[in-house]
Amino acid sequence: MSDASISETPLRTIFEIRLNGKTVSISTVGQAYRFLTNFSSVEWMEFRSLHADAVRSLQGAADNAILTVPATDAVRALFVKARVL
């Protein structure tokens, strides 16, 4: 099993998120995984199910690039619901 946090597998889109006054671009599985796991679990508590789905999908995409489409969709669903996009 690959380490999702260092995966350079590209996502199907580039997410640009404004965080603390700076724009953060997320374009790879590893960047998305680190973004979702570096925050405290309390930050994602309201979106627990979507967060878990996104993390699980990113872990799968780190092992199999074919899974980047569902991983991108899961990350997008979380970001839209959390209103970070």
C-alpha positions in Angstrom: 0.0 0.0 0.0 1.4 3.4 -1.0 1.7 6.3 1.3 -1.1 8.6 0.2 0.6 11.7 1.7 3.5 11.6 -0.7 1.6 10.5 -3.8 2.2 12.7 -6.9 -0.8 11.2 -8.8 -2.6 14.1 -10.3 -6.3 14.7 -9.5 -8.8 15.4 -12.3 -8.9 19.1 -11.4 -7.0 21.7 -9.5 -8.7 23.0 -6.4 -7.8 26.5 -5.4 -8.8 27.3 -1.8 -8.3 30.6 0.0 -6.8 29.9 3.4 -5.6 32.5 5.8 -5.6 35.1 3.1 -3.5 33.0 0.7 -4.5 30.8 -2.2 -3.6 27.2 -1.8 -3.6 25.0 -4.9 -4.3 21.3 -4.6 -3.6 19.3 -7.7 -2.3 15.9 -6.5 -3.5 13.0 -4.3 -0.8 13.7 -1.8 -1.6 17.4 -1.5 -5.3 16.7 -1.0 -4.5 14.0 1.5 -2.2 16.2 3.5 -4.7 19.1 3.4 -7.5 16.8 4.8 -5.4 15.1 7.4 -3.3 17.9 8.7 -6.3 19.7 10.3 -7.6 18.5 13.5 -10.5 16.1 13.3 -12.6 18.7 15.1 -12.3 20.9 12.0 -14.0 18.2 9.9 -16.4 17.0 12.7 -19.5 18.4 10.9 -18.6 16.7 7.7 -17.3 13.4 9.3 -18.8 11.1 6.7 -17.7 13.1 3.7 -14.2 13.5 5.2 -13.9 9.8 5.8 -15.0 9.1 2.2 -12.5 11.6 0.7 -9.6 10.3 2.8 -10.4 6.6 1.9 -10.8 7.5 -1.8 -7.4 9.3 -1.8 -5.8 6.3 -0.2 -7.2 4.2 -3.0 -6.1 6.6 -5.7 -2.5 6.6 -4.3 -2.4 2.9 -5.1 -4.4 2.9 -8.3 -4.4 6.0 -10.6 -7.7 4.8 -12.1 -9.4 5.8 -8.8 -8.5 9.5 -9.2 -11.9 10.3 -10.7 -13.9 9.0 -7.6 -11.2 10.5 -5.3 -11.6 13.9 -7.0 -15.4 13.7 -6.8 -15.2 12.8 -3.1 -12.8 15.7 -2.3 -15.0 18.1 -4.4 -18.2 17.0 -2.5 -16.4 17.6 0.9 -15.1 21.0 -0.2 -18.5 22.1 -1.6 -20.4 21.0 1.5 -17.7 22.7 3.8 -17.9 25.8 1.6 -14.2 26.1 1.1 -14.4 26.3 -2.7 
